[in-house]
Amino acid sequence: MTLRRLGLAVPLAVLVAVLAHVVGFGAEHAPGAAHAAGLLTTLGVALGLAALVTLFAAALRADRRDGASPQQDRWLPLFLALGGAVAYGAIELAEGHTPLGGGAGALVSLVPAAALVSGLARLASRMLRLSGMALAALVPASSRRLPRFAPASARRPAPAGTTHGPGAHFGRAPPTLA
């Protein structure tokens, strides 16, 4: 899994953990106890940003279809289940319980929750990619390019004698004022 895909998989793994927590405990208590509002708000923002990144990445690269290969898609539920188990343990720690000690029902529900989230993520990704390509079709290809910015360390210094500022020399003396 690449770093780019990892950034999109982490919110999905947390969503798997939240779904497993809801299945395991129902309405008994919110995931994260006192931190539930922050957890769910952060999760919603991260999923929204992931959707925007997918949409605009497809719009900026409309000429290439670079979706996940079937081999990568095959392993996504497993990665989400493992990431969901880690996130579930973190949620239980935030509640003051032992990690992964919240009951067998919640742990067993990680696998179906990961399969469900994986299927929904594929569907949403496909729809956002198609929407991004449709958005790109409205804009001419020449205006879809992002400007390239060079870091300050990569810029070449100005040639000698052409710098602007105090003591700048341009090859001739300034005109006399008479």
Secondary structure, 3 states (H helix, E strand, C coil): CCHHHHHHHHHHHHHHHHHHHHHHHCCCCCCCHHHHHHHHHHHHHHHHHHHHHHHHHHHHCCCCCCCCCHHHHHHHHHHHHHHHHHHHHHHHHHHCCCCCCCCHHHHHCHHHHHHHHHHHHHHHHHHHHHHHHHHHHHCCHHHHCCCCCCCHHHCCCCCCCCCCCCCCCCCCCCCCCC
